[in-house]
């Protein structure tokens, strides 16, 4: 399977919105858990740098697996999901306005 001709960072993020944190019930993009998406179209590679809401998140393996499945459906043959803990996730500054409103963070 090959990548769509001009897949962009934003398009990958749109696909990743299908991955929902089972505990908070918001997608990982709107939660601000995606730190970076590195695309190498020539090699058909992608690396997603992301975090979890906490280092001990019980759903971490499930979320990481779901990210990998989404990347595969987009057409990436070689995919890597790298957990990043710096900076630590902070919903006050990283989550979307909608998520903050729903979580009661003003």
N, CA, C and O of each residue as an XYZ file, in Angstrom:
424
protein
N       0.850     -1.178      0.000
C       0.000      0.000      0.000
C       0.890      1.233      0.000
O       1.885      1.281      0.724
N       0.549      2.208     -0.788
C       1.352      3.431     -0.829
C       0.580      4.581     -0.221
O      -0.645      4.549     -0.104
N       1.327      5.592      0.159
C       0.729      6.772      0.764
C      -0.041      7.582     -0.257
O       0.317      7.612     -1.435
N      -1.102      8.239      0.193
C      -1.713      9.221     -0.691
C      -0.636     10.220     -1.102
O       0.249     10.536     -0.307
N      -0.702     10.710     -2.316
C       0.362     11.508     -2.918
C       0.873     12.640     -2.021
O       2.083     12.848     -1.935
N       0.005     13.353     -1.374
C       0.445     14.533     -0.633
C      -0.062     14.519      0.811
O      -0.563     15.536      1.291
N       0.058     13.402      1.504
C      -0.421     13.347      2.885
C       0.346     14.371      3.717
O       1.567     14.492      3.613
N      -0.380     15.088      4.527
C       0.213     16.157      5.328
C       0.117     15.837      6.814
O      -0.607     14.938      7.240
N       0.863     16.596      7.568
C       0.830     16.519      9.024
C      -0.610     16.640      9.514
O      -1.070     15.841     10.330
N      -1.313     17.648      9.008
C      -2.702     17.890      9.449
C      -3.625     16.730      9.104
O      -4.517     16.392      9.882
N      -3.416     16.123      7.949
C      -4.250     14.979      7.565
C      -3.997     13.782      8.484
O      -4.928     13.060      8.842
N      -2.751     13.578      8.857
C      -2.446     12.507      9.809
C      -3.148     12.793     11.131
O      -3.728     11.891     11.734
N      -3.098     14.052     11.587
C      -3.790     14.404     12.831
C      -5.285     14.133     12.736
O      -5.891     13.648     13.692
N      -5.880     14.440     11.597
C      -7.315     14.172     11.420
C      -7.614     12.681     11.571
O      -8.607     12.302     12.192
N      -6.758     11.847     11.004
C      -6.932     10.397     11.137
C      -6.758      9.962     12.594
O      -7.480      9.089     13.075
N      -5.806     10.568     13.287
C      -5.545     10.185     14.679
C      -6.672     10.588     15.624
O      -6.739     10.096     16.751
N      -7.551     11.472     15.181
C      -8.706     11.834     16.016
C      -9.640     10.651     16.235
O     -10.522     10.710     17.092
N      -9.458      9.586     15.479
C     -10.258      8.372     15.673
C      -9.859      7.634     16.957
O     -10.608      6.786     17.444
N      -8.684      7.955     17.504
C      -8.206      7.300     18.723
C      -8.699      8.101     19.926
O      -8.364      9.273     20.098
N      -9.492      7.441     20.739
C     -10.117      8.101     21.891
C      -9.533      7.530     23.178
O      -9.390      6.316     23.320
N      -9.203      8.403     24.100
C      -8.776      7.965     25.432
C      -9.996      7.351     26.118
O     -10.976      8.056     26.356
N      -9.962      6.061     26.441
C     -11.146      5.391     27.002
C     -11.605      5.965     28.333
O     -12.788      5.890     28.667
N     -10.694      6.529     29.086
C     -11.050      7.063     30.395
C     -11.694      8.446     30.306
O     -12.710      8.709     30.948
N     -11.092      9.323     29.504
C     -11.588     10.697     29.411
C     -12.633     10.891     28.322
O     -13.375     11.873     28.341
N     -12.696      9.952     27.365
C     -13.663      9.984     26.267
C     -13.483     11.167     25.315
O     -14.454     11.686     24.762
N     -12.230     11.585     25.131
C     -11.880     12.598     24.138
C     -10.786     12.020     23.258
O     -10.024     11.155     23.688
N     -10.711     12.506     22.016
C      -9.668     11.982     21.137
C      -8.306     12.522     21.558
O      -8.197     13.576     22.185
N      -7.275     11.769     21.195
C      -5.927     12.090     21.664
C      -5.364     13.365     21.056
O      -4.466     13.979     21.632
N      -5.874     13.768     19.906
C      -5.415     15.023     19.291
C      -5.970     16.208     20.072
O      -5.225     17.115     20.444
N      -7.272     16.201     20.321
C      -7.878     17.307     21.074
C      -7.389     17.356     22.518
O      -7.363     18.424     23.131
N      -7.003     16.205     23.062
C      -6.432     16.196     24.407
C      -5.033     16.823     24.428
O      -4.537     17.205     25.487
N      -4.407     16.927     23.264
C      -3.057     17.487     23.197
C      -1.974     16.454     23.457
O      -0.863     16.805     23.853
N      -2.292     15.177     23.236
C      -1.332     14.117     23.510
C      -0.347     13.878     22.361
O       0.666     13.204     22.546
N      -0.638     14.423     21.185
C       0.261     14.272     20.041
C       1.227     15.450     20.037
O       0.807     16.602     19.923
N       2.513     15.164     20.160
C       3.524     16.213     20.192
C       4.115     16.496     18.821
O       4.462     17.638     18.519
N       4.233     15.456     17.977
C       4.803     15.672     16.649
C       4.480     14.482     15.755
O       4.262     13.369     16.232
N       4.454     14.738     14.453
C       4.282     13.704     13.431
C       5.367     13.954     12.395
O       5.399     15.006     11.757
N       6.250     12.985     12.233
C       7.363     13.096     11.293
C       7.107     12.128     10.146
O       7.060     10.915     10.349
N       6.942     12.665      8.945
C       6.592     11.866      7.773
C       7.773     11.831      6.805
O       8.319     12.873      6.441
N       8.159     10.634      6.393
C       9.149     10.454      5.331
C       8.439      9.744      4.188
O       8.336      8.518      4.178
N       7.952     10.520      3.227
C       7.155      9.960      2.131
C       7.964      9.041      1.237
O       7.428      8.066      0.710
N       9.240      9.332      1.057
C      10.070      8.499      0.187
C      10.225      7.085      0.738
O      10.251      6.118     -0.023
N      10.326      6.966      2.054
C      10.499      5.657      2.671
C       9.177      5.060      3.145
O       9.141      3.915      3.595
N       8.080      5.833      3.045
C       6.772      5.391      3.528
C       6.793      5.185      5.046
O       6.158      4.270      5.571
N       7.531      6.049      5.734
C       7.706      5.968      7.186
C       6.973      7.106      7.883
O       6.773      8.182      7.321
N       6.583      6.838      9.117
C       6.035      7.890      9.962
C       6.436      7.599     11.403
O       6.483      6.448     11.834
N       6.721      8.665     12.129
C       6.937      8.556     13.563
C       6.008      9.547     14.239
O       5.966     10.726     13.887
N       5.265      9.049     15.216
C       4.392      9.897     16.019
C       5.013      9.991     17.404
O       5.245      8.983     18.071
N       5.277     11.227     17.820
C       5.759     11.473     19.177
C       4.557     11.931     19.981
O       3.890     12.910     19.646
N       4.301     11.196     21.048
C       3.097     11.481     21.837
C       3.363     11.207     23.304
O       4.394     10.651     23.681
N       2.416     11.608     24.109
C       2.477     11.343     25.531
C       1.161     10.715     25.952
O       0.268     10.501     25.132
N       1.056     10.431     27.209
C      -0.189      9.942     27.804
C      -0.569     10.908     28.916
O       0.237     11.746     29.319
N      -1.785     10.793     29.407
C      -2.216     11.731     30.447
C      -1.397     11.566     31.723
O      -1.186     12.530     32.458
N      -0.933     10.337     31.986
C      -0.037     10.074     33.120
C       0.919      8.953     32.719
O       0.576      8.126     31.874
N       2.113      8.915     33.315
C       3.039      7.824     32.985
C       2.461      6.438     33.287
O       2.817      5.465     32.622
N       1.595      6.339     34.257
C       1.003      5.051     34.622
C      -0.365      4.819     34.015
O      -1.135      4.007     34.528
N      -0.681      5.509     32.941
C      -1.998      5.383     32.311
C      -2.303      3.915     32.008
O      -1.566      3.280     31.255
N      -3.383      3.365     32.586
C      -3.693      1.950     32.360
C      -4.090      1.642     30.922
O      -4.046      0.484     30.506
N      -4.474      2.649     30.166
C      -4.888      2.449     28.777
C      -3.757      2.741     27.787
O      -3.975      2.701     26.576
N      -2.551      3.035     28.288
C      -1.432      3.373     27.429
C      -1.188      2.376     26.309
O      -1.127      2.776     25.146
N      -1.045      1.081     26.619
C      -0.800      0.111     25.542
C      -1.940      0.074     24.516
O      -1.691     -0.074     23.319
N      -3.160      0.205     24.971
C      -4.315      0.212     24.063
C      -4.287      1.440     23.142
O      -4.548      1.328     21.945
N      -3.971      2.599     23.702
C      -3.913      3.831     22.918
C      -2.777      3.761     21.890
O      -2.964      4.122     20.729
N      -1.613      3.298     22.320
C      -0.462      3.197     21.420
C      -0.767      2.218     20.286
O      -0.429      2.485     19.132
N      -1.393      1.104     20.601
C      -1.774      0.134     19.575
C      -2.768      0.740     18.584
O      -2.660      0.519     17.378
N      -3.728      1.498     19.092
C      -4.721      2.139     18.219
C      -4.060      3.157     17.294
O      -4.445      3.274     16.131
N      -3.073      3.894     17.795
C      -2.339      4.849     16.956
C      -1.651      4.095     15.820
O      -1.714      4.521     14.667
N      -1.000      2.987     16.135
C      -0.335      2.184     15.118
C      -1.299      1.676     14.061
O      -0.972      1.672     12.874
N      -2.490      1.244     14.481
C      -3.486      0.754     13.526
C      -3.969      1.865     12.603
O      -4.151      1.646     11.406
N      -4.176      3.058     13.159
C      -4.601      4.194     12.341
C      -3.530      4.516     11.310
O      -3.841      4.740     10.140
N      -2.280      4.539     11.733
C      -1.193      4.847     10.806
C      -1.105      3.811      9.690
O      -0.784      4.143      8.550
N      -1.387      2.579     10.017
C      -1.377      1.523      9.004
C      -2.515      1.723      8.000
O      -2.323      1.525      6.800
N      -3.695      2.114      8.483
C      -4.824      2.315      7.571
C      -4.594      3.512      6.649
O      -5.123      3.555      5.538
N      -3.803      4.485      7.114
C      -3.471      5.636      6.281
C      -2.559      5.199      5.134
O      -2.566      5.813      4.067
N      -1.776      4.142      5.353
C      -0.916      3.627      4.300
C       0.553      3.595      4.639
O       1.374      3.265      3.783
N       0.909      3.929      5.863
C       2.311      3.874      6.259
C       2.710      2.423      6.512
O       2.057      1.719      7.283
N       3.773      1.983      5.869
C       4.274      0.635      6.114
C       5.105      0.607      7.376
O       4.969     -0.299      8.198
N       5.953      1.580      7.528
C       6.865      1.637      8.666
C       6.391      2.739      9.602
O       6.417      3.922      9.261
N       5.963      2.334     10.771
C       5.419      3.305     11.719
C       6.085      3.118     13.075
O       6.405      2.004     13.492
N       6.278      4.226     13.735
C       6.889      4.208     15.057
C       6.108      5.164     15.944
O       5.811      6.294     15.555
N       5.785      4.700     17.121
C       5.131      5.547     18.117
C       6.118      5.694     19.270
O       6.501      4.714     19.909
N       6.517      6.926     19.518
C       7.493      7.208     20.564
C       6.794      7.957     21.688
O       6.201      9.013     21.469
N       6.870      7.396     22.907
C       6.312      8.100     24.064
C       7.302      9.145     24.539
O       8.494      8.875     24.682
N       6.797     10.330     24.779
C       7.593     11.475     25.208
C       7.003     11.968     26.522
O       5.791     12.155     26.631
N       7.842     12.174     27.499
C       7.345     12.634     28.801
C       7.746     14.066     29.107
O       7.395     14.599     30.160
N       8.476     14.691     28.197
C       8.909     16.066     28.420
C       8.513     16.898     27.205
O       9.000     16.626     26.107
N       7.678     17.867     27.351
C       7.099     18.333     28.602
C       5.963     17.414     29.056
O       5.316     16.760     28.238
N       5.733     17.373     30.362
C       4.614     16.586     30.862
C       3.299     17.142     30.319
O       3.163     18.347     30.104
N       2.342     16.257     30.103
C       1.042     16.681     29.600
C       0.366     17.593     30.609
O       0.313     17.286     31.800
N      -0.147     18.708     30.128
C      -0.864     19.673     30.959
C      -2.118     20.096     30.206
O      -2.028     20.848     29.236
N      -3.287     19.625     30.637
C      -4.515     19.960     29.915
C      -4.807     21.456     29.887
O      -5.520     21.927     29.002
N      -4.269     22.202     30.837
C      -4.494     23.652     30.858
C      -3.935     24.343     29.621
O      -4.487     25.338     29.152
N      -2.837     23.808     29.097
C      -2.190     24.460     27.965
C      -2.183     23.615     26.693
O      -1.969     24.149     25.605
N      -2.413     22.306     26.810
C      -2.273     21.430     25.648
C      -3.593     20.947     25.063
O      -3.661     20.620     23.878
N      -4.625     20.901     25.865
C      -5.924     20.415     25.392
C      -6.658     21.524     24.630
O      -6.410     22.713     24.835
N      -7.560     21.103     23.752
C      -8.363     22.070     22.990
C      -9.329     22.804     23.918
O      -9.580     22.362     25.040
N      -9.862     23.915     23.447
C     -10.845     24.673     24.231
C     -12.039     23.800     24.585
O     -12.536     23.854     25.709
N     -12.503     22.993     23.630
C     -13.649     22.123     23.869
C     -13.369     21.126     24.994
O     -14.216     20.922     25.864
N     -12.204     20.515     24.982
C     -11.840     19.558     26.026
C     -11.758     20.266     27.377
O     -12.296     19.782     28.373
N     -11.084     21.407     27.405
C     -10.964     22.144     28.670
C     -12.335     22.529     29.216
O     -12.585     22.410     30.416
N     -13.233     22.995     28.328
C     -14.577     23.335     28.772
C     -15.295     22.133     29.364
O     -15.924     22.231     30.417
N     -15.196     20.990     28.676
C     -15.871     19.782     29.151
C     -15.261     19.200     30.419
O     -15.943     18.520     31.186
N     -13.987     19.466     30.639
C     -13.332     18.997     31.863
C     -13.444     20.020     32.990
O     -12.988     19.764     34.105
N     -14.039     21.162     32.713
C     -14.212     22.197     33.726
C     -12.930     22.968     34.021
O     -12.739     23.467     35.130
N     -12.054     23.061     33.024
C     -10.798     23.805     33.201
C     -10.972     25.148     32.496
O     -11.166     25.194     31.281
N     -10.905     26.220     33.245
C     -11.081     27.543     32.616
C      -9.795     28.277     32.678
O      -9.708     29.412     32.210
